[in-house]
Amino acid sequence: MKRFHLCDLKMRPFTLEPKIATGEIQFTPPSNRPFRIALPLKVPTFGEVFVYADNQGAGYTPQSLGKASPLVLNYAFAVDRMATVRKLATDCAKQNVDISPDLQRRIDAAGVSLKRAEAAKGDQAALVRHSNESLRDSLWAGDLLCFARAQARIARNGSRPGFLFGCNGFTMDNPDFRKTFETLFNYTTMPIYRGWVEPVKGHPDYSHLEHLLDSLAGTHILPKIHPLIWLQAEATPEWEKNLSYDETKKVAVSRVRESVGHFRLRGHVYDVVNEAHVQPEANTGMAGFTREQNVDLTVSALNAARETDQTCFRVINVTGTWADYYMAHNPLSGQQSPYDYFAMMRDAKADYETIGLQYYHSGRCLVECERDIETFEDFGKPIHITEMGFPSSPTLDPDLSFGGGGPYWGGGPGGANMVWHGDTFTEDTQAEWAEQFYTIAYSNPRIRAISWWDLQDSKSVAISYGSLVRRDGTPKNSYKQLQALFAKWRET
């Protein structure tokens, strides 16, 4: 219940202070736009995911919520997910998508349990029990419907030449790593973190990145340089921390010109600004900026990149697309949802090529992932999935130096506190997630690239056991699954 929150239909959370007691939540509903009600729930056989009540897709208002007061959340979750499943099933029927007998049984079972719940409204224990049973089957049905529809779209539309399947390649100079990488991917993210490049002010050293780019000679791998600006404490040199906004802007824009100018004959794609909707965090030794300043910095950096190289391809990368950092605590000053950040850039007439979205496992089902991606289509830009990952084990690697994500980001480090499709994380579950997420993303014509983050398990990965290859270099099931999937798509 500590993760209880409200969000609007664009997944933007509201700041509120609910009163939480045993089995009960009281709050003052927002009146400026319809909202969804959400919290994580353990659903037997499916896992633990954020579930949503949204008045059958219309969103709640103070008036509609008042008619249902008190709202039994278990029942509301079941009713609204069943409404989503029925819409998906109708859409699949219109597109002549085959629904397997097992999937149809899931849909039917969810409906039967929901009818039992409706008949048991005088018995709250029975109401909740039957609601949970319906939710279990409708969550499964929703994911499977999204997957089936995506498969049908790909079969209908054929292959997508030029689609980028990527991963970060920070050890691309290792021949064994490079061979394993090139067998699967045609796109890589290369590091230009300022803390690595210029630990001493005025003495930038690009030799490491140049060495990595040299290692791509003779391959078919397209590099993306990441990131030109990222005001996160661990990636920022000490001399640059805690500067005023004007000083930071001057340094950052100059850096963009210098970096793009240096690599303009070797690089083409850039993550120009990374995670400006949540950085810099003032409680990490960095100077905090306003939302307006972060947008101004982004626009200035984009312009500087274009002026330096008229052919460069500019990506704006954001994280935490559900804005989990709002939940159960107030966001830091200057933070905002990714959607609002892009809306402010639209208002500022920012010029860039692509929206970059990160989808590390965040305790959401595939229905919610697809729904969230679709909200960013409002901005009329192509989309790159720039970073994603999913754990293959529920344990924390004892040698891990960076676990990624705090308690308010998704399901904890890498989402490993919130299992999906089962009762624990396994290599088979990771392979299933990879197959289904990639299929849904590849079927969306707006999405032009998908990048997994970390090819091989090591002490410096973002997610514990979240890579596609084990430490000993042997491929996990997810690697093999993606290899077969990409081959199939390329032959279509």
C-alpha positions in Angstrom: 0.0 0.0 0.0 3.0 2.3 0.4 3.2 2.2 -3.4 -0.4 3.3 -3.8 -0.7 6.2 -6.3 -2.9 8.0 -8.8 -1.9 8.7 -12.3 -3.7 10.3 -15.3 -4.4 8.5 -18.5 -0.9 9.5 -19.8 0.6 7.6 -16.7 1.6 10.9 -15.0 1.4 10.5 -11.3 -0.3 13.0 -9.0 1.3 14.2 -5.9 -0.9 13.3 -2.9 -0.8 12.3 0.7 -3.1 9.3 1.2 -4.1 8.1 4.7 -3.3 4.4 4.9 -4.8 2.1 7.5 -5.2 -1.7 7.6 -6.9 -2.6 4.3 -8.1 1.0 3.7 -6.8 4.0 1.8 -8.3 7.5 2.0 -7.3 10.3 -0.3 -8.6 13.5 -1.8 -9.1 12.9 -5.5 -7.7 15.4 -8.1 -10.3 17.3 -10.0 -8.3 18.7 -13.0 -8.2 15.5 -15.1 -9.4 11.8 -15.0 -7.2 9.4 -13.1 -6.2 5.8 -12.6 -5.8 4.1 -9.2 -2.8 1.9 -8.9 -0.8 -0.3 -6.5 1.3 -3.5 -6.7 -0.6 -6.7 -6.0 0.6 -10.3 -5.7 -1.5 -12.3 -8.1 -1.0 -16.1 -7.8 0.7 -17.7 -10.9 1.0 -14.4 -12.7 3.4 -12.6 -10.3 3.5 -9.2 -8.5 2.7 -6.3 -10.7 1.1 -2.8 -10.6 -2.6 -3.2 -11.3 -4.9 -0.3 -12.2 -8.5 0.7 -11.7 -9.6 3.2 -14.3 -13.4 3.2 -14.6 -13.2 0.8 -17.6 -10.7 3.1 -19.4 -12.5 6.4 -18.9 -10.6 7.3 -15.7 -12.1 8.3 -12.4 -13.3 11.7 -11.4 -14.3 12.9 -8.0 -17.9 12.4 -9.1 -17.6 8.9 -10.5 -15.5 7.8 -7.6 -18.0 9.2 -5.2 -20.7 7.0 -6.6 -18.7 3.9 -5.8 -17.5 5.0 -2.3 -16.1 2.9 -0.7 -14.4 1.3 -3.7 -13.4 -2.3 -3.2 -10.1 -2.2 -5.1 -9.8 -5.9 -5.8 -13.1 -5.8 -7.6 -12.3 -2.6 -9.4 -9.0 -4.0 -10.6 -10.8 -7.1 -11.9 -13.6 -5.2 -13.6 -11.3 -2.8 -15.4 -8.8 -5.4 -16.5 -11.6 -7.5 -17.9 -12.8 -4.4 -19.8 -9.3 -4.1 -21.3 -9.2 -7.7 -22.2 -12.5 -7.5 -24.0 -11.4 -4.5 -26.0 -8.2 -6.3 -26.9 -10.1 -9.4 -28.0 -12.4 -7.3 -30.1 -9.4 -5.6 -31.8 -7.9 -9.0 -32.4 -11.1 -10.3 -34.0 -11.2 -7.3 -36.3 -7.6 -8.0 -37.4 -8.2 -11.8 -37.9 -5.8 -12.7 -35.1 -6.0 -16.3 -34.2 -6.9 -16.8 -30.5 -5.6 -20.2 -29.2 -7.9 -22.5 -27.2 -5.8 -22.0 -24.1 -6.0 -18.2 -24.4 -9.8 -18.4 -25.0 -10.1 -20.5 -21.8 -8.3 -17.8 -19.9 -10.7 -15.1 -21.2 -13.7 -17.2 -20.4 -12.5 -18.1 -16.9 -11.9 -14.5 -16.1 -15.4 -13.7 -17.1 -16.9 -16.5 -15.1 -15.0 -15.4 -11.9 -16.1 -11.8 -12.4 -19.7 -12.9 -12.6 -19.2 -14.8 -9.3 -17.7 -11.7 -7.8 -20.7 -9.6 -8.9 -23.1 -12.1 -7.3 -21.2 -12.1 -4.0 -21.3 -8.3 -3.3 -22.9 -8.9 0.0 -20.0 -11.2 1.1 -16.8 -9.1 0.9 -14.5 -12.1 1.5 -16.1 -14.0 -1.5 -16.2 -10.8 -3.5 -12.4 -10.3 -3.1 -11.7 -14.0 -3.7 -13.5 -14.2 -6.9 -12.2 -10.8 -8.0 -8.6 -12.0 -7.5 -9.4 -15.2 -9.5 -10.8 -13.1 -12.4 -7.8 -10.8 -12.2 -5.4 -13.7 -12.4 -6.8 -15.0 -15.6 -7.4 -11.5 -17.2 -3.8 -10.5 -16.5 -2.6 -13.6 -18.3 -5.1 -13.1 -21.1 -4.2 -9.4 -21.6 -0.5 -10.2 -22.0 -1.2 -13.1 -24.4 -3.6 -11.0 -26.5 -1.0 -8.2 -26.9 1.6 -10.8 -27.9 -0.7 -12.6 -30.4 -1.8 -9.3 -32.0 1.9 -8.2 -32.3 2.8 -11.5 -34.0 -0.1 -11.1 -36.5 1.0 -7.5 -37.3 4.6 -8.7 -38.0 3.3 -11.5 -40.2 1.1 -9.1 -42.1 3.6 -6.2 -42.5 6.7 -8.2 -43.2 10.3 -7.5 -42.3 11.7 -4.1 -41.4 15.0 -3.5 -43.2 17.2 -1.1 -41.2 15.7 -1.9 -37.9 18.3 -1.5 -35.1 18.7 -4.3 -32.6 21.3 -3.1 -30.1 23.1 -3.4 -26.8 25.7 -1.4 -25.0 29.2 -2.3 -26.0 31.5 -1.0 -23.4 34.0 -3.9 -23.8 33.7 -4.2 -27.6 37.5 -4.3 -27.8 37.4 -7.9 -26.4 37.3 -10.2 -29.4 35.2 -12.9 -27.7 32.6 -10.3 -26.6 32.6 -8.7 -30.0 31.9 -12.0 -31.7 29.0 -12.8 -29.4 27.7 -9.3 -29.8 27.8 -9.3 -33.6 26.1 -12.6 -33.9 23.0 -11.0 -32.4 23.1 -7.2 -32.7 23.8 -4.5 -35.4 23.7 -1.5 -33.2 25.7 -0.5 -30.1 25.8 2.2 -27.4 29.3 3.6 -26.7 30.3 5.5 -23.6 31.4 9.2 -23.5 30.6 9.8 -19.8 32.3 13.1 -18.8 33.6 11.7 -15.6 35.6 9.2 -17.7 36.6 11.6 -20.4 37.6 14.8 -18.4 38.3 14.0 -14.8 40.7 17.0 -14.9 39.2 20.2 -16.2 40.5 21.3 -19.5 42.2 17.9 -20.3 39.6 15.8 -22.2 40.8 12.3 -23.3 38.7 10.5 -25.9 41.2 7.7 -26.4 39.0 5.1 -24.8 36.0 5.8 -27.0 38.3 6.0 -30.0 39.7 2.6 -29.2 36.2 1.1 -28.9 35.2 2.6 -32.2 38.3 1.2 -33.8 37.2 -2.2 -32.7 34.1 -1.9 -34.9 36.2 -1.8 -38.1 35.0 -4.6 -40.5 31.7 -5.2 -38.6 28.2 -4.2 -39.6 27.6 -2.6 -36.2 26.3 1.0 -36.0 27.6 3.0 -33.0 25.6 5.5 -30.9 27.6 7.8 -28.6 26.1 8.1 -25.1 25.6 10.6 -23.5 26.8 14.0 -24.4 25.1 15.5 -21.3 24.2 13.5 -18.2 24.1 15.5 -14.9 24.2 12.5 -12.6 26.6 12.6 -9.8 28.5 9.3 -10.5 29.0 10.3 -14.2 30.1 13.9 -13.5 33.7 15.0 -12.7 34.2 16.6 -9.4 35.1 20.0 -10.9 31.7 20.2 -12.6 29.5 19.4 -9.7 27.6 22.1 -7.9 28.1 24.7 -10.6 25.4 27.3 -11.1 22.9 26.8 -13.9 24.5 29.4 -16.1 28.0 27.9 -15.6 26.7 24.3 -16.2 25.0 25.4 -19.4 28.1 27.0 -20.7 30.2 24.0 -19.9 27.7 21.5 -21.2 26.9 23.2 -24.5 30.7 23.7 -25.1 31.1 20.0 -24.5 28.5 19.1 -27.0 30.2 21.2 -29.7 33.6 19.7 -28.8 32.4 16.1 -28.7 30.3 16.2 -31.9 33.1 18.1 -33.7 35.7 15.5 -32.6 33.7 12.5 -33.7 31.7 13.9 -36.6 33.6 11.7 -39.1 33.2 8.6 -37.0 29.9 9.0 -35.2 26.4 9.9 -36.4 23.9 8.9 -33.6 24.0 10.6 -30.2 22.1 10.5 -26.9 22.4 14.2 -26.7 20.8 14.6 -23.2 20.2 11.8 -20.8 17.5 11.8 -18.1 17.2 15.6 -17.8 13.7 15.2 -16.4 15.2 13.8 -13.1 18.7 15.1 -13.1 20.6 16.7 -11.5 19.5 15.6 -8.0 20.3 18.3 -5.5 20.8 15.7 -2.7 23.7 14.0 -4.4 26.2 16.9 -4.3 24.9 18.4 -7.5 23.2 21.8 -8.0 19.5 21.3 -8.6 17.8 23.1 -11.5 14.3 24.0 -12.3 12.2 22.2 -15.0 12.5 25.2 -17.2 16.2 25.2 -16.9 16.5 21.5 -17.7 14.4 22.1 -20.9 16.4 25.1 -21.8 19.6 23.1 -21.4 18.2 20.3 -23.6 17.2 22.7 -26.4 20.5 24.5 -26.3 22.4 21.2 -26.5 20.3 20.0 -29.4 20.9 23.2 -31.3 24.7 23.0 -30.6 24.8 19.4 -31.9 23.0 20.4 -35.1 25.2 23.5 -35.7 28.3 21.4 -35.3 27.2 18.5 -37.6 24.2 19.0 -39.8 24.0 15.2 -40.4 23.9 14.1 -36.7 21.0 12.0 -35.4 19.8 13.3 -32.0 18.1 11.1 -29.4 16.7 12.5 -26.2 16.8 9.7 -23.6 14.5 9.4 -20.6 14.1 6.9 -17.8 11.4 5.8 -15.4 8.6 6.3 -17.9 5.9 5.7 -15.2 7.6 8.3 -13.1 7.9 5.9 -10.1 10.1 8.5 -8.3 6.8 10.4 -7.6 5.3 7.4 -5.7 5.0 7.4 -1.9 7.2 10.5 -1.6 7.4 13.9 -3.1 9.6 14.3 -6.1 12.7 16.4 -5.9 12.5 20.0 -7.1 12.9 20.1 -10.8 11.8 16.6 -11.5 8.8 15.8 -13.7 7.3 12.9 -15.6 8.9 12.0 -19.0 5.7 12.9 -20.7 5.6 16.4 -19.2 9.3 16.9 -20.1 8.6 16.1 -23.8 5.5 18.3 -23.7 7.6 21.2 -22.4 10.2 20.6 -25.2 7.4 20.6 -27.8 6.2 23.9 -26.4 9.8 25.2 -26.7 9.9 24.0 -30.3 12.8 21.7 -29.6 14.4 20.1 -32.8 15.5 16.5 -32.5 15.1 13.2 -34.3 14.0 10.6 -31.8 12.5 9.9 -28.4 14.5 7.4 -26.3 12.6 5.4 -23.7 14.0 3.0 -21.1 12.1 -0.1 -20.1 13.9 -2.0 -17.4 11.5 -4.3 -15.7 9.3 -2.1 -13.5 6.7 -4.5 -12.2 4.3 -3.9 -15.1 2.6 -6.4 -17.3 2.9 -6.2 -21.1 -0.5 -4.6 -21.5 0.8 -1.6 -19.4 4.1 -1.5 -21.3 2.3 -1.2 -24.6 -0.1 1.4 -23.2 2.8 3.4 -21.8 4.7 3.4 -25.1 1.6 4.5 -27.0 1.4 7.7 -24.8 4.7 9.0 -26.3 3.3 8.7 -29.8 1.5 12.0 -29.1 4.7 13.8 -29.9 4.9 12.6 -33.5 8.5 11.3 -33.2 10.0 7.9 -33.9 10.8 6.0 -30.8 13.9 4.1 -29.7 13.9 1.7 -26.8 17.3 2.8 -25.6 17.7 0.6 -22.6 15.9 -2.4 -21.3 16.6 -5.4 -19.0 15.0 -8.2 -17.1 16.6 -10.4 -14.4 17.2 -14.1 -14.9 17.6 -14.8 -11.2 15.9 -13.5 -8.0 19.2 -13.2 -6.2 21.6 -10.2 -6.0 25.0 -10.9 -7.5 27.4 -10.4 -4.5 30.1 -8.9 -6.8 27.8 -6.3 -8.3 29.1 -2.8 -8.0 26.0 -1.1 -9.2 22.5 -2.5 -8.7 20.5 0.2 -10.4 17.3 1.7 -9.1 16.1 2.5 -5.6 13.0 1.4 -3.8 10.8 3.9 -5.6 11.9 2.9 -9.1 9.7 0.1 -10.4 10.2 -3.1 -8.3 13.5 -2.1 -6.7 16.9 -2.9 -8.4 16.0 -4.1 -11.9 12.4 -4.9 -10.8 13.8 -8.0 -9.1 11.4 -7.5 -6.2 8.3 -7.9 -8.4 8.2 -11.2 -10.3 6.3 -11.6 -13.6 4.7 -14.8 -15.0 5.4 -17.1 -12.2 6.7 -17.1 -8.6 10.4 -16.5 -9.2 12.8 -15.1 -11.9 14.5 -17.8 -14.0 16.3 -17.8 -17.3 13.2 -19.2 -19.0 11.1 -16.2 -17.6 13.8 -13.8 -18.9 13.6 -15.4 -22.3 9.8 -15.2 -22.3 9.9 -11.5 -21.4 12.5 -10.8 -24.1 10.5 -12.6 -26.8 7.2 -11.0 -26.0 8.4 -7.4 -25.3 10.6 -7.4 -28.5 7.7 -8.8 -30.5 5.3 -6.0 -29.2 7.9 -3.3 -29.8 8.9 -4.6 -33.3 5.3 -4.7 -34.4 4.9 -1.0 -33.6 6.0 1.0 -36.8 6.8 4.1 -34.6 9.6 2.1 -32.9 12.8 2.0 -34.9 15.4 0.5 -32.4 15.5 -1.7 -29.3 18.6 -1.9 -27.1 19.1 -4.4 -24.3 21.4 -3.1 -21.6 24.3 -5.4 -20.8 25.2 -8.4 -23.0 27.2 -10.3 -20.4 26.9 -10.6 -16.6 29.7 -8.8 -14.8 30.2 -6.7 -11.7 29.3 -3.5 -13.6 25.9 -4.5 -15.1 22.8 -2.4 -14.4 20.6 -5.3 -13.3 21.8 -8.3 -11.3 21.8 -11.3 -13.7 20.0 -9.1 -16.2 22.3 -9.9 -19.1 21.8 -12.2 -22.0 25.1 -14.1 -21.5 26.5 -15.7 -18.4 29.8 -14.6 -16.9 31.5 -17.6 -18.5 30.5 -16.4 -21.9 27.8 -19.1 -22.5 24.5 -17.8 -23.8 21.3 -17.8 -21.7 18.0 -18.9 -23.1 17.1 -15.2 -23.8 20.1 -14.9 -26.1 19.1 -18.0 -28.0 15.4 -16.8 -28.1 16.3 -13.4 -29.6 18.7 -15.0 -32.0 15.9 -17.2 -33.4 13.4 -14.3 -33.3 15.7 -11.9 -35.2 16.5 -14.5 -37.8 12.8 -15.2 -38.4 12.0 -11.5 -38.8 14.9 -10.9 -41.2 13.7 -13.8 -43.4 10.1 -12.7 -43.4 
